[in-house]
Amino acid sequence: MLDQTTPCLALPLLQPGQAQKELYHNEALALLDLIVPGTVRAIAAVPPATPQPGDAWIVGDGASGAWAGQERNLAGWTGGGWRFIAPREGLALWLSEPGLPARYRAGAWRSGAGAALGAARPTIAAPSGGATIDVEARATLAAVIAALTALGIIAT
């Protein structure tokens, strides 16, 4: 038995003796056209009212309308309507509207600097105790820890 789709992106494969092969070929090209640029507009749960061909989004949780049941997939608008692509572990995209990277990891999308750098590192405890207490140094360290946490570089 021949495979029906490619293993990574589930692109439709042509089969021997298949009628209307151009439909399957064109579908594969439409899906490639959505994912290869590596850019989506944003993460959203509601389809836009007036999408343009080639626009793509990451479908957020609680999706509705034409996106219902497609959470975490990529949704792209084509001349033939919505196309959806299931992400694979490690897929990295650029969110153009917030201007941030996003990466699919462990079944969820993460965005921001932490998405580009990899998995969040363990939490760093704020300094306490010690023989000499330097209030300014502690305040600075606390600010650095807060900034790294906000970027998703370290866990909360």
N, CA, C and O atoms as a DFTB+ gen file, in Angstrom:
624 C
 N C O
     1  1       0.845      -1.178       0.000
     2  2       0.000       0.000       0.000
     3  2       0.893       1.246       0.000
     4  3       1.877       1.313       0.737
     5  1       0.549       2.198      -0.809
     6  2       1.323       3.429      -0.910
     7  2       0.862       4.439       0.140
     8  3      -0.308       4.475       0.522
     9  1       1.809       5.255       0.593
    10  2       1.440       6.330       1.508
    11  2       0.547       7.327       0.782
    12  3       0.710       7.571      -0.413
    13  1      -0.393       7.892       1.516
    14  2      -1.306       8.875       0.952
    15  2      -0.810      10.312       1.152
    16  3      -1.138      11.210       0.376
    17  1      -0.005      10.511       2.221
    18  2       0.494      11.849       2.531
    19  2       1.958      11.774       2.957
    20  3       2.466      10.710       3.308
    21  1       2.624      12.930       2.917
    22  2       4.001      13.003       3.374
    23  2       4.025      12.921       4.900
    24  3       3.057      13.314       5.552
    25  1       5.127      12.413       5.481
    26  2       5.158      12.210       6.932
    27  2       5.237      13.501       7.751
    28  3       4.711      13.534       8.864
    29  1       5.857      14.542       7.260
    30  2       6.035      15.748       8.074
    31  2       4.856      16.707       8.011
    32  3       4.337      17.108       9.053
    33  1       4.431      17.075       6.840
    34  2       3.378      18.085       6.699
    35  2       2.048      17.521       6.221
    36  3       1.100      18.278       6.013
    37  1       1.961      16.216       6.044
    38  2       0.739      15.564       5.563
    39  2       0.297      16.134       4.218
    40  3      -0.896      16.318       3.975
    41  1       1.263      16.411       3.351
    42  2       0.936      16.889       2.009
    43  2       0.430      15.710       1.188
    44  3       0.973      14.610       1.289
    45  1      -0.603      15.925       0.377
    46  2      -1.145      14.811      -0.407
    47  2      -0.157      14.342      -1.473
    48  3       0.454      15.150      -2.173
    49  1      -0.015      13.032      -1.582
    50  2       0.875      12.440      -2.577
    51  2       0.068      11.936      -3.770
    52  3      -1.070      11.489      -3.628
    53  1       0.681      12.016      -4.945
    54  2       0.052      11.476      -6.144
    55  2       0.148       9.954      -6.113
    56  3       1.123       9.396      -5.609
    57  1      -0.853       9.298      -6.647
    58  2      -0.912       7.844      -6.660
    59  2      -0.926       7.351      -8.108
    60  3      -1.434       8.044      -8.989
    61  1      -0.383       6.181      -8.360
    62  2      -0.436       5.630      -9.721
    63  2      -1.888       5.482     -10.188
    64  3      -2.746       5.018      -9.438
    65  1      -2.141       5.871     -11.400
    66  2      -3.467       5.737     -11.977
    67  2      -4.501       6.691     -11.397
    68  3      -5.693       6.543     -11.667
    69  1      -4.075       7.649     -10.618
    70  2      -5.005       8.572      -9.954
    71  2      -5.597       9.556     -10.957
    72  3      -4.882      10.116     -11.788
    73  1      -6.895       9.758     -10.873
    74  2      -7.559      10.750     -11.722
    75  2      -7.383      12.139     -11.107
    76  3      -7.252      12.275      -9.890
    77  1      -7.381      13.138     -11.934
    78  2      -7.285      14.548     -11.530
    79  2      -6.107      14.797     -10.574
    80  3      -6.272      15.394      -9.510
    81  1      -4.937      14.335     -10.968
    82  2      -3.744      14.498     -10.144
    83  2      -3.435      15.963      -9.861
    84  3      -2.837      16.292      -8.837
    85  1      -3.839      16.827     -10.761
    86  2      -3.547      18.246     -10.570
    87  2      -4.209      18.793      -9.307
    88  3      -3.682      19.723      -8.698
    89  1      -5.354      18.236      -8.899
    90  2      -6.012      18.693      -7.672
    91  2      -5.145      18.396      -6.455
    92  3      -5.010      19.244      -5.572
    93  1      -4.560      17.211      -6.397
    94  2      -3.708      16.831      -5.276
    95  2      -2.404      17.621      -5.295
    96  3      -1.913      18.051      -4.252
    97  1      -1.859      17.804      -6.470
    98  2      -0.625      18.580      -6.605
    99  2      -0.868      20.024      -6.169
   100  3      -0.067      20.587      -5.422
   101  1      -1.951      20.620      -6.621
   102  2      -2.264      22.002      -6.267
   103  2      -2.531      22.154      -4.770
   104  3      -2.161      23.164      -4.171
   105  1      -3.178      21.141      -4.160
   106  2      -3.422      21.189      -2.718
   107  2      -2.095      21.179      -1.959
   108  3      -1.924      21.928      -0.996
   109  1      -1.169      20.345      -2.384
   110  2       0.142      20.294      -1.746
   111  2       0.861      21.636      -1.889
   112  3       1.481      22.108      -0.936
   113  1       0.785      22.249      -3.059
   114  2       1.424      23.552      -3.262
   115  2       0.775      24.624      -2.400
   116  3       1.476      25.487      -1.869
   117  1      -0.545      24.593      -2.247
   118  2      -1.248      25.580      -1.414
   119  2      -0.797      25.464       0.044
   120  3      -0.589      26.479       0.709
   121  1      -0.644      24.234       0.544
   122  2      -0.194      24.044       1.922
   123  2       1.252      24.488       2.098
   124  3       1.589      25.125       3.096
   125  1       2.106      24.156       1.139
   126  2       3.500      24.610       1.199
   127  2       3.589      26.130       1.179
   128  3       4.408      26.720       1.884
   129  1       2.747      26.758       0.373
   130  2       2.753      28.209       0.251
   131  2       2.410      28.878       1.584
   132  3       2.834      30.005       1.841
   133  1       1.647      28.188       2.427
   134  2       1.286      28.755       3.726
   135  2       2.393      28.614       4.768
   136  3       2.581      29.508       5.592
   137  1       3.126      27.504       4.739
   138  2       4.075      27.239       5.822
   139  2       5.514      27.641       5.493
   140  3       6.269      28.006       6.394
   141  1       5.899      27.581       4.237
   142  2       7.299      27.831       3.881
   143  2       7.759      29.252       4.208
   144  3       8.903      29.416       4.634
   145  1       6.934      30.287       4.033
   146  2       7.432      31.619       4.392
   147  2       7.785      31.761       5.866
   148  3       8.591      32.619       6.224
   149  1       7.192      30.930       6.732
   150  2       7.523      30.969       8.151
   151  2       6.956      32.154       8.901
   152  3       7.445      32.492       9.979
   153  1       5.934      32.793       8.355
   154  2       5.337      33.962       8.987
   155  2       3.835      33.796       9.073
   156  3       3.183      33.397       8.108
   157  1       3.292      34.107      10.243
   158  2       1.843      34.158      10.426
   159  2       1.503      35.532      10.981
   160  3       2.375      36.228      11.501
   161  1       0.245      35.921      10.874
   162  2      -0.150      37.242      11.354
   163  2      -0.075      37.323      12.876
   164  3       0.541      38.236      13.427
   165  1      -0.713      36.347      13.561
   166  2      -0.791      36.376      15.024
   167  2      -1.375      35.060      15.504
   168  3      -1.651      34.165      14.705
   169  1      -1.561      34.944      16.810
   170  2      -2.304      33.836      17.394
   171  2      -3.700      34.371      17.669
   172  3      -3.855      35.377      18.360
   173  1      -4.711      33.707      17.137
   174  2      -6.089      34.177      17.295
   175  2      -7.032      32.989      17.380
   176  3      -6.726      31.907      16.878
   177  1      -8.184      33.193      18.019
   178  2      -9.179      32.132      18.155
   179  2     -10.369      32.341      17.235
   180  3     -11.170      31.427      17.041
   181  1     -10.494      33.528      16.668
   182  2     -11.624      33.850      15.803
   183  2     -11.105      34.190      14.406
   184  3     -10.224      35.039      14.272
   185  1     -11.628      33.550      13.374
   186  2     -11.176      33.871      12.016
   187  2     -11.453      35.334      11.677
   188  3     -12.484      35.875      12.079
   189  1     -10.556      35.975      10.950
   190  2     -10.788      37.369      10.564
   191  2     -11.954      37.476       9.576
   192  3     -12.251      36.534       8.841
   193  1     -12.593      38.618       9.573
   194  2     -13.754      38.822       8.699
   195  2     -13.369      38.897       7.230
   196  3     -14.105      38.414       6.369
   197  1     -12.220      39.498       6.937
   198  2     -11.821      39.675       5.538
   199  2     -10.363      39.260       5.332
   200  3      -9.507      40.113       5.101
   201  1     -10.076      37.967       5.413
   202  2      -8.694      37.533       5.198
   203  2      -8.291      37.698       3.739
   204  3      -9.133      37.682       2.841
   205  1      -7.011      37.854       3.523
   206  2      -6.466      37.958       2.173
   207  2      -5.761      36.656       1.824
   208  3      -5.175      36.026       2.704
   209  1      -5.802      36.235       0.560
   210  2      -5.089      35.005       0.186
   211  2      -3.623      35.082       0.608
   212  3      -2.942      36.077       0.364
   213  1      -3.154      34.010       1.246
   214  2      -1.779      33.950       1.721
   215  2      -1.624      34.327       3.177
   216  3      -0.583      34.047       3.771
   217  1      -2.639      34.962       3.779
   218  2      -2.576      35.291       5.202
   219  2      -2.715      34.018       6.017
   220  3      -3.483      33.126       5.657
   221  1      -1.974      33.931       7.117
   222  2      -2.024      32.754       7.971
   223  2      -1.991      33.171       9.433
   224  3      -1.460      34.228       9.774
   225  1      -2.559      32.337      10.290
   226  2      -2.619      32.554      11.730
   227  2      -2.338      31.243      12.442
   228  3      -2.474      30.167      11.860
   229  1      -1.948      31.338      13.693
   230  2      -1.945      30.186      14.589
   231  2      -3.294      30.226      15.290
   232  3      -3.682      31.249      15.854
   233  1      -4.002      29.108      15.248
   234  2      -5.326      29.061      15.864
   235  2      -5.159      28.889      17.371
   236  3      -4.557      27.922      17.838
   237  1      -5.705      29.845      18.121
   238  2      -5.599      29.827      19.577
   239  2      -6.653      28.951      20.224
   240  3      -7.536      28.416      19.553
   241  1      -6.548      28.812      21.535
   242  2      -7.512      28.018      22.294
   243  2      -8.892      28.654      22.227
   244  3      -9.022      29.872      22.109
   245  1      -9.917      27.821      22.304
   246  2     -11.293      28.301      22.255
   247  2     -11.711      28.777      20.876
   248  3     -12.553      29.668      20.757
   249  1     -11.133      28.196      19.831
   250  2     -11.412      28.635      18.462
   251  2     -12.892      28.490      18.139
   252  3     -13.572      27.591      18.634
   253  1     -13.369      29.392      17.299
   254  2     -14.783      29.376      16.920
   255  2     -14.917      29.569      15.416
   256  3     -13.936      29.791      14.707
   257  1     -16.153      29.480      14.952
   258  2     -16.436      29.672      13.538
   259  2     -15.742      28.614      12.694
   260  3     -15.712      27.438      13.057
   261  1     -15.192      29.033      11.580
   262  2     -14.520      28.111      10.656
   263  2     -13.285      27.472      11.270
   264  3     -12.769      26.487      10.743
   265  1     -12.807      28.024      12.383
   266  2     -11.620      27.489      13.035
   267  2     -11.949      26.529      14.179
   268  3     -11.032      25.980      14.791
   269  1     -13.214      26.314      14.480
   270  2     -13.597      25.442      15.594
   271  2     -12.955      24.062      15.421
   272  3     -13.006      23.475      14.341
   273  1     -12.359      23.559      16.487
   274  2     -11.720      22.258      16.458
   275  2     -10.323      22.253      15.854
   276  3      -9.724      21.187      15.708
   277  1      -9.794      23.406      15.502
   278  2      -8.470      23.494      14.876
   279  2      -7.426      24.139      15.793
   280  3      -6.400      24.620      15.312
   281  1      -7.674      24.154      17.094
   282  2      -6.755      24.786      18.038
   283  2      -5.323      24.299      17.823
   284  3      -5.070      23.112      17.616
   285  1      -4.405      25.245      17.878
   286  2      -2.955      25.047      17.755
   287  2      -2.492      24.764      16.325
   288  3      -1.287      24.735      16.076
   289  1      -3.399      24.557      15.389
   290  2      -3.010      24.365      13.989
   291  2      -2.742      25.708      13.334
   292  3      -3.127      26.754      13.856
   293  1      -2.080      25.671      12.186
   294  2      -1.936      26.870      11.375
   295  2      -3.156      26.951      10.477
   296  3      -3.575      25.946       9.902
   297  1      -3.727      28.135      10.352
   298  2      -4.871      28.364       9.479
   299  2      -4.448      29.367       8.427
   300  3      -3.983      30.459       8.757
   301  1      -4.603      29.010       7.170
   302  2      -4.237      29.913       6.084
   303  2      -5.397      30.091       5.128
   304  3      -6.119      29.142       4.826
   305  1      -5.568      31.295       4.662
   306  2      -6.649      31.607       3.734
   307  2      -6.127      31.500       2.306
   308  3      -5.104      32.093       1.964
   309  1      -6.828      30.749       1.484
   310  2      -6.483      30.596       0.067
   311  2      -7.714      30.907      -0.765
   312  3      -8.798      31.126      -0.225
   313  1      -7.547      30.926      -2.074
   314  2      -8.683      31.139      -2.964
   315  2      -9.756      30.079      -2.795
   316  3     -10.918      30.313      -3.126
   317  1      -9.377      28.914      -2.281
   318  2     -10.330      27.832      -2.062
   319  2     -10.858      27.760      -0.646
   320  3     -11.544      26.797      -0.303
   321  1     -10.563      28.744       0.191
   322  2     -11.039      28.757       1.571
   323  2      -9.914      28.486       2.555
   324  3      -8.738      28.631       2.224
   325  1     -10.282      28.093       3.760
   326  2      -9.308      27.847       4.821
   327  2      -8.598      26.528       4.617
   328  3      -9.219      25.523       4.271
   329  1      -7.291      26.535       4.834
   330  2      -6.470      25.332       4.854
   331  2      -5.827      25.272       6.232
   332  3      -5.472      26.306       6.798
   333  1      -5.675      24.070       6.774
   334  2      -5.104      23.902       8.106
   335  2      -3.911      22.962       8.047
   336  3      -3.915      21.971       7.317
   337  1      -2.895      23.290       8.827
   338  2      -1.688      22.472       8.903
   339  2      -1.412      22.204      10.377
   340  3      -1.322      23.136      11.175
   341  1      -1.278      20.929      10.736
   342  2      -0.938      20.565      12.114
   343  2       0.554      20.811      12.323
   344  3       1.366      20.372      11.508
   345  1       0.931      21.504      13.398
   346  2       2.354      21.772      13.639
   347  2       3.085      20.534      14.129
   348  3       2.493      19.628      14.714
   349  1       4.370      20.519      13.878
   350  2       5.248      19.461      14.398
   351  2       6.115      20.059      15.497
   352  3       6.348      21.267      15.535
   353  1       6.580      19.207      16.375
   354  2       7.437      19.625      17.485
   355  2       8.628      20.438      16.956
   356  3       9.337      20.003      16.048
   357  1       8.831      21.619      17.539
   358  2       9.962      22.469      17.180
   359  2       9.696      23.465      16.071
   360  3      10.562      24.286      15.768
   361  1       8.499      23.417      15.441
   362  2       8.200      24.356      14.355
   363  2       8.315      25.785      14.875
   364  3       7.711      26.128      15.892
   365  1       9.084      26.612      14.184
   366  2       9.264      28.011      14.563
   367  2       8.681      28.902      13.485
   368  3       8.919      28.689      12.297
   369  1       7.915      29.900      13.901
   370  2       7.296      30.862      12.994
   371  2       7.504      32.271      13.545
   372  3       7.839      32.456      14.714
   373  1       7.298      33.253      12.678
   374  2       7.367      34.655      13.084
   375  2       5.950      35.192      13.143
   376  3       5.205      35.090      12.169
   377  1       5.567      35.770      14.296
   378  2       4.266      36.425      14.462
   379  2       4.444      37.873      14.022
   380  3       5.050      38.667      14.741
   381  1       3.925      38.224      12.854
   382  2       4.211      39.543      12.296
   383  2       3.532      40.684      13.043
   384  3       4.113      41.764      13.147
   385  1       2.327      40.486      13.568
   386  2       1.643      41.611      14.210
   387  2       2.274      42.008      15.544
   388  3       2.460      43.202      15.779
   389  1       2.614      41.063      16.434
   390  2       3.351      41.529      17.607
   391  2       4.852      41.634      17.365
   392  3       5.570      42.212      18.181
   393  1       5.342      41.071      16.233
   394  2       6.769      41.116      15.940
   395  2       7.587      40.238      16.874
   396  3       8.629      40.655      17.380
   397  1       7.108      39.013      17.098
   398  2       7.771      38.087      18.010
   399  2       7.888      36.705      17.386
   400  3       7.081      36.336      16.532
   401  1       8.897      35.931      17.811
   402  2       8.963      34.542      17.358
   403  2       7.973      33.680      18.143
   404  3       7.585      34.018      19.261
   405  1       7.576      32.567      17.537
   406  2       6.738      31.571      18.212
   407  2       7.296      30.194      17.878
   408  3       7.778      29.961      16.770
   409  1       7.228      29.286      18.845
   410  2       7.722      27.925      18.634
   411  2       6.717      26.956      19.235
   412  3       6.181      27.176      20.321
   413  1       6.472      25.856      18.485
   414  2       5.576      24.805      18.950
   415  2       6.388      23.777      19.717
   416  3       7.277      23.132      19.160
   417  1       6.076      23.628      21.006
   418  2       6.839      22.715      21.849
   419  2       5.900      22.078      22.861
   420  3       5.118      22.760      23.524
   421  1       5.993      20.744      22.968
   422  2       5.223      19.968      23.955
   423  2       3.719      20.239      23.836
   424  3       3.026      20.366      24.845
   425  1       3.228      20.327      22.612
   426  2       1.794      20.475      22.383
   427  2       1.234      21.875      22.547
   428  3       0.016      22.051      22.572
   429  1       2.102      22.880      22.661
   430  2       1.630      24.256      22.839
   431  2       2.544      25.229      22.095
   432  3       3.719      24.948      21.859
   433  1       1.977      26.370      21.737
   434  2       2.750      27.447      21.118
   435  2       3.260      28.369      22.215
   436  3       2.521      28.720      23.135
   437  1       4.518      28.756      22.116
   438  2       5.101      29.728      23.025
   439  2       5.642      30.865      22.163
   440  3       6.255      30.634      21.120
   441  1       5.407      32.089      22.612
   442  2       5.891      33.224      21.831
   443  2       6.768      34.109      22.702
   444  3       6.738      34.025      23.929
   445  1       7.541      34.951      22.052
   446  2       8.445      35.851      22.754
   447  2       9.879      35.366      22.667
   448  3      10.175      34.379      21.994
   449  1      10.758      36.065      23.348
   450  2      12.184      35.738      23.303
   451  2      12.446      34.325      23.785
   452  3      13.328      33.645      23.259
   453  1      11.697      33.873      24.776
   454  2      11.876      32.520      25.292
   455  2      11.605      31.474      24.228
   456  3      12.229      30.414      24.238
   457  1      10.686      31.747      23.308
   458  2      10.391      30.796      22.231
   459  2      11.583      30.661      21.302
   460  3      11.863      29.570      20.806
   461  1      12.282      31.750      21.063
   462  2      13.429      31.716      20.160
   463  2      14.642      31.067      20.816
   464  3      15.458      30.442      20.139
   465  1      14.758      31.215      22.123
   466  2      15.943      30.731      22.815
   467  2      15.843      29.281      23.254
   468  3      16.862      28.656      23.550
   469  1      14.655      28.741      23.301
   470  2      14.501      27.356      23.746
   471  2      13.658      27.272      24.991
   472  3      12.973      28.222      25.371
   473  1      13.720      26.126      25.613
   474  2      12.901      25.882      26.800
   475  2      13.298      26.818      27.936
   476  3      14.465      27.175      28.094
   477  1      12.293      27.204      28.722
   478  2      12.560      28.072      29.872
   479  2      13.448      27.348      30.865
   480  3      13.297      26.150      31.102
   481  1      14.360      28.082      31.430
   482  2      15.252      27.539      32.442
   483  2      14.538      27.552      33.791
   484  3      13.513      28.219      33.935
   485  1      15.056      26.835      34.773
   486  2      14.402      26.806      36.087
   487  2      14.336      28.194      36.717
   488  3      15.126      29.082      36.397
   489  1      13.384      28.351      37.606
   490  2      13.214      29.607      38.327
   491  2      14.484      29.952      39.097
   492  3      15.160      29.074      39.633
   493  1      14.795      31.246      39.143
   494  2      15.933      31.732      39.926
   495  2      15.366      32.447      41.147
   496  3      14.582      33.387      41.015
   497  1      15.753      32.012      42.298
   498  2      15.270      32.630      43.534
   499  2      15.919      33.990      43.734
   500  3      17.091      34.188      43.414
   501  1      15.144      34.917      44.264
   502  2      15.687      36.240      44.591
   503  2      16.667      36.083      45.751
   504  3      16.487      35.217      46.607
   505  1      17.706      36.924      45.779
   506  2      18.691      36.806      46.866
   507  2      18.076      37.141      48.222
   508  3      17.218      38.016      48.338
   509  1      18.534      36.425      49.237
   510  2      18.110      36.718      50.615
   511  2      19.210      36.254      51.562
   512  3      20.010      35.383      51.219
   513  1      19.245      36.834      52.741
   514  2      20.236      36.442      53.738
   515  2      21.615      36.984      53.395
   516  3      21.742      37.939      52.628
   517  1      22.638      36.377      53.959
   518  2      24.015      36.800      53.717
   519  2      24.508      37.726      54.804
   520  3      23.721      38.290      55.564
   521  1      25.826      37.879      54.874
   522  2      26.435      38.713      55.918
   523  2      26.293      40.193      55.600
   524  3      26.107      41.005      56.506
   525  1      26.378      40.555      54.315
   526  2      26.266      41.956      53.918
   527  2      25.054      42.092      53.014
   528  3      24.931      41.380      52.017
   529  1      24.173      42.993      53.358
   530  2      22.964      43.191      52.566
   531  2      23.132      44.477      51.765
   532  3      23.299      45.559      52.328
   533  1      23.085      44.340      50.443
   534  2      23.208      45.473      49.534
   535  2      21.848      45.661      48.858
   536  3      21.503      44.919      47.938
   537  1      21.090      46.636      49.305
   538  2      19.728      46.865      48.828
   539  2      19.712      47.151      47.320
   540  3      18.849      46.633      46.611
   541  1      20.632      47.953      46.829
   542  2      20.653      48.285      45.402
   543  2      20.961      47.061      44.550
   544  3      20.332      46.857      43.512
   545  1      21.925      46.242      44.977
   546  2      22.263      45.032      44.214
   547  2      21.083      44.070      44.187
   548  3      20.794      43.472      43.151
   549  1      20.402      43.916      45.311
   550  2      19.240      43.026      45.356
   551  2      18.116      43.538      44.463
   552  3      17.459      42.751      43.782
   553  1      17.896      44.818      44.460
   554  2      16.857      45.391      43.608
   555  2      17.188      45.173      42.133
   556  3      16.306      44.872      41.329
   557  1      18.451      45.325      41.792
   558  2      18.885      45.098      40.414
   559  2      18.710      43.632      40.026
   560  3      18.182      43.338      38.953
   561  1      19.141      42.721      40.875
   562  2      18.977      41.298      40.601
   563  2      17.500      40.931      40.471
   564  3      17.134      40.144      39.599
   565  1      16.664      41.484      41.315
   566  2      15.223      41.212      41.240
   567  2      14.656      41.709      39.911
   568  3      13.799      41.052      39.321
   569  1      15.127      42.865      39.435
   570  2      14.661      43.391      38.153
   571  2      15.112      42.510      36.993
   572  3      14.348      42.285      36.054
   573  1      16.339      42.013      37.051
   574  2      16.852      41.121      36.003
   575  2      16.042      39.824      35.986
   576  3      15.656      39.350      34.917
   577  1      15.787      39.259      37.138
   578  2      14.998      38.028      37.233
   579  2      13.589      38.262      36.687
   580  3      13.065      37.422      35.956
   581  1      12.972      39.391      37.034
   582  2      11.629      39.706      36.539
   583  2      11.618      39.848      35.020
   584  3      10.695      39.376      34.357
   585  1      12.641      40.497      34.470
   586  2      12.706      40.671      33.013
   587  2      12.886      39.332      32.306
   588  3      12.226      39.080      31.299
   589  1      13.757      38.478      32.808
   590  2      13.971      37.171      32.205
   591  2      12.717      36.302      32.299
   592  3      12.423      35.532      31.385
   593  1      11.987      36.424      33.392
   594  2      10.731      35.689      33.556
   595  2       9.685      36.205      32.569
   596  3       8.987      35.412      31.937
   597  1       9.572      37.526      32.434
   598  2       8.596      38.108      31.516
   599  2       8.861      37.704      30.074
   600  3       7.922      37.551      29.293
   601  1      10.116      37.530      29.713
   602  2      10.473      37.111      28.354
   603  2      10.309      35.607      28.142
   604  3      10.412      35.117      27.018
   605  1      10.055      34.892      29.216
   606  2       9.900      33.447      29.114
   607  2      11.222      32.695      29.086
   608  3      11.255      31.508      28.761
   609  1      12.299      33.370      29.420
   610  2      13.605      32.728      29.394
   611  2      13.792      31.839      30.609
   612  3      14.428      30.788      30.528
   613  1      13.226      32.271      31.756
   614  2      13.220      31.414      32.933
   615  2      11.773      31.215      33.372
   616  3      10.913      32.061      33.126
   617  1      11.522      30.098      34.018
   618  2      10.156      29.759      34.448
   619  2       9.728      30.621      35.610
   620  3      10.555      31.183      36.328
   621  1       8.428      30.717      35.787
   622  2       7.897      31.491      36.921
   623  2       7.799      30.626      38.143
   624  3       7.374      31.095      39.199
